[in-house]
Amino acid sequence: MNSQILSKRLKNLREQHGYLQKYVADKLGIRSNTLSGYENGTRSPDPEMLVQLSKLYNVTTDYLLGKSDQPHLTEEEAFEAFKNDPELERWYKELPKSEEENLRRLKRMHEFFIEEEERNK
């Protein structure tokens, strides 16, 4: 892990969001000096904390680690992640057993999201 890139990106993201270290530390359930260590490169977050940080800042773990300069997934990558989510797999397997009216509601919800996305462009 390139701790220089990670520490810079963590600090930059926190500042871009206008967050104080105390706020982020509280949100993550860690002490401020632990977060400070992540941001100055003297400490490294464990994999679970890295995921929590990526979710808080809405970026990929690859971006935080310097493996990518793209903070967000492409549409195709996001779809792949969506498809491979273990929680969705259970839901997806149950879908064919759903009643027709529930499937129609699901289709209307999907259409609503697509229309909303188009309006926001």
Beta strands, then each sheet from edge to edge (+ up, - down):
end
